[in-house]
Amino acid sequence: MRLLIALPFLILLVLFTLSNTTTVHIGLWPTDYGADLPFSIAVLSAMAIAFIAGGLLTWFSALGQRRRARRAEAQVKALEEQLETLRETLRRQEAVLSTPVTASAPLPAIQ
């Protein structure tokens, strides 16, 4: 399924690269560094850098949400354990209270 979606984009990418072979000069302003690259490589490199930057920005912005989700899961687990402990205590108390009381036996102590 992914290939069906990606294939048209890959075909467009290859066609763009083959159609734009004109050389352009790319320079870094405060330095004398520069390079002569095919136009398609320059555009695709800029798009790749923007894509990676956007992915990193999204990943960093989701860190807080993931942290809150982990804390909530830990709290749910602790509350479930506490609930099971309380249920067990209730079962023991009900068992103590449901035993028949005889005149010769002393009353059991409730915890």
C-alpha positions in Angstrom: 0.0 0.0 0.0 2.8 2.4 0.9 4.5 1.6 -2.4 1.3 2.6 -4.3 1.3 6.0 -2.6 5.1 6.5 -2.8 5.5 5.4 -6.4 3.9 8.5 -8.1 6.0 10.8 -5.9 9.2 8.9 -6.8 8.4 9.1 -10.5 7.8 12.9 -10.2 11.1 13.2 -8.2 13.0 11.4 -11.0 11.4 13.4 -13.7 12.2 16.7 -11.9 15.8 15.6 -11.4 16.2 14.6 -15.1 14.5 17.8 -16.3 16.5 20.3 -14.3 20.2 19.8 -15.0 21.2 23.4 -15.3 24.1 24.3 -13.1 23.6 26.9 -10.4 26.1 28.5 -8.0 25.2 28.1 -4.4 27.1 30.3 -2.0 27.2 30.7 1.8 27.0 34.4 2.4 29.4 35.2 5.3 32.1 32.9 3.9 33.7 32.5 0.5 32.4 28.9 0.3 30.4 28.1 -2.8 29.5 25.2 -5.0 28.2 24.6 -8.5 25.4 22.1 -8.4 22.7 21.0 -10.7 19.5 22.9 -10.0 17.6 19.8 -9.1 20.1 18.7 -6.5 20.1 22.2 -5.0 16.3 22.2 -4.7 16.0 18.6 -3.5 18.7 19.3 -0.9 16.9 22.3 0.4 13.6 20.3 0.6 15.4 17.5 2.4 16.9 19.9 5.0 13.4 21.5 5.5 11.8 18.0 5.9 14.3 16.9 8.5 14.0 20.2 10.4 10.3 19.9 10.4 10.5 16.3 11.6 12.8 17.2 14.5 10.6 20.2 15.5 7.6 17.9 15.6 9.4 15.3 17.5 10.7 17.7 20.1 7.3 19.3 20.6 5.8 15.9 21.3 8.3 15.1 24.0 6.1 16.7 26.7 3.0 14.8 25.6 4.9 11.5 25.7 6.2 12.3 29.2 2.7 13.1 30.4 1.4 9.9 28.9 4.1 7.8 30.6 3.3 9.5 34.0 -0.4 8.9 33.5 0.2 5.2 32.7 2.3 4.8 35.8 -0.4 6.5 37.9 -3.0 4.2 36.5 -0.9 1.1 37.2 -0.4 2.3 40.8 -4.1 3.0 41.3 -5.0 -0.4 39.9 -2.6 -2.0 42.4 -4.1 0.0 45.2 -7.6 -1.0 44.1 -6.7 -4.7 44.1 -5.2 -4.3 47.6 -8.4 -2.7 48.8 -10.6 -5.4 47.2 -8.5 -8.1 48.9 -8.9 -6.3 52.2 -12.6 -6.1 51.7 -12.9 -9.8 50.8 -11.0 -10.7 54.0 -13.2 -8.5 56.1 -16.4 -9.9 54.5 -15.1 -13.5 55.2 -14.5 -12.6 58.8 -17.9 -11.0 59.2 -19.7 -13.9 57.5 -18.4 -16.6 59.9 -21.1 -17.7 62.4 -20.6 -16.6 65.9 -21.0 -19.2 68.6 -21.3 -18.6 72.3 -18.0 -20.3 73.2 -15.8 -18.5 70.6 -14.8 -14.9 71.2 -15.7 -12.3 68.5 -12.9 -11.9 65.8 -11.2 -8.6 65.8 -11.8 -6.4 62.7 -8.7 -4.9 61.3 
